[in-house]
Amino acid sequence: MLEEKALRSVSRGLALLSHHDGFFDKKERQLWCNLQQALAEWLSAEKLTNSQSDRLLSAYVDLEAHAIYDMNNDWEDISDEEILTDWLLGRTLDSYHPFLVACERMNPSEISPRLIGHFRRDLRAIEALAKPKWETFIESHCKAFYVSDRGRERYPTGLNSQAWTDRRELLTAMRKKGDWEAFWEEIGVYVHTHYLPPFRAVKAFSICHKPAVHLHPISAFDEFDLGILEGNEDRIKLIMNNTHCFVRGHKAHNVLIWGSRGGGKSSLVRGLICHFKDQGLRALEIVPDDYSVLPEIFEIIRDRPERYIGVLDNISLERGDPDLGQLSRVLEGGLIAMPDNLIFYATSNYKDLVDRKGERRQGLGVMQMNEDDGARTIQGKRPDLYDPQQHQRLDELRALDDRFALKIYVDTLRKEQYESVLFSYARNAGIDCPDDDLLKAFNKWSMRHNHDLVGGRTARDFIRYFQLEQLDCRV
């Protein structure tokens, strides 16, 4: 009987599946056990009652609802197959099984035979769970209350085209041929190439604090093409070289990119992430609320195969700000070592990250001067406003600045440079307008809207305005 085969299949799958498989959490394992128990009661009954059918249907619906929720909150395959089959197939590529975790760091052929055997056995187990074709089974036995949702359209999110293509081809082959165990090496190669969620094919992450500190993938990353930037070529090359050394596994510097507003500082960082993404570079967006949990983030990414740039965008701190000391200690000086796969790129309008309210120390510090040259008083007379700890106070304020070994100034564009940027944006936007006419419209627009400092951002905003004018979107 089909019912008995279904019970044997789910029982065999649960028996084979190790408790440390990484495929299911405690709740999911319990949902499968509930389905197994409801099916056993349904088969053992001498006379089938409505309540027993209801329990079977309820157990299945609970499991199906969890599978749909899990797939819709990540990404899934487009398929007219069974929901649970789709879900279980996806788990073969997405779960934190010890074998798959190892595959992120090494080729599957290099992993120990014992761990490979463990993974192959678990693949047999979850294929056994999918074998009964549950959606068809429940529809035929509980047809009065259950309606199949096959034929639905579901779309993936958060995957780049290559990762999605590779995934689709692999799971289609597994679904068609069966014998999932035989695909253990192909699965391992896929994970070795594209990593595990949430790190798979994602260029940037933000930090979430609840329910526990974790990284949240930024699926709609604001990409930028470095080729659009004009000017500051030598300075950009210095940052490129630093980043190139970093992604190759060498020690690299934290970088402060500073300059006037709208000069492309943030765009430069985004462009670096896009340029080096295929070499494993990822961005980690860090806001002031995240400073206190950075030690926990260190442990999350410390042994990851990717390389991370912690992005501190538009940073500026006031004197006495508690974030000052906290960020300084985290970047360097605390007992917890920074991961080798993490550096920080900060952007700011100021060369000094901390507002010192006009205070400047001239020359070397007192302890660094020669005794004969380092006069501690002025003409033998102590100033009226004398602060014996002035140097130490300035040292505290400069401590954060010193964490950034490279301080790169992004200069404002010269007239011919921002005109070239303007024409480039226009061509990319498909605007067909003579350069002289476009430039006249731009100068008029920038003066009317008080854009006193022209940079890439100003040119971009004008192009958006010009496009809308051509579409005649006025009321």
Secondary structure as UniProt FT lines:
FT   HELIX           2..16
FT   TURN            19..20
FT   HELIX           26..44
FT   HELIX           50..72
FT   HELIX           83..94
FT   HELIX           98..103
FT   TURN            104..105
FT   HELIX           108..110
FT   HELIX           113..130
FT   TURN            131..132
FT   HELIX           134..141
FT   TURN            143..145
FT   TURN            150..151
FT   HELIX           161..177
FT   HELIX           180..183
FT   HELIX           184..194
FT   TURN            197..198
FT   TURN            200..201
FT   STRAND          204..208
FT   STRAND          214..217
FT   HELIX           226..228
FT   HELIX           233..247
FT   TURN            248..249
FT   STRAND          255..259
FT   TURN            261..262
FT   HELIX           265..275
FT   HELIX           277..279
FT   STRAND          281..285
FT   HELIX           288..293
FT   HELIX           294..301
FT   TURN            302..303
FT   STRAND          307..312
FT   TURN            313..314
FT   TURN            319..320
FT   HELIX           322..331
FT   TURN            332..333
FT   TURN            340..341
FT   STRAND          342..348
FT   TURN            357..358
FT   HELIX           366..368
FT   TURN            371..373
FT   TURN            379..380
FT   TURN            388..389
FT   HELIX           390..402
FT   STRAND          406..410
FT   HELIX           415..428
FT   TURN            429..430
FT   HELIX           435..448
FT   TURN            449..450
FT   HELIX           456..471
//
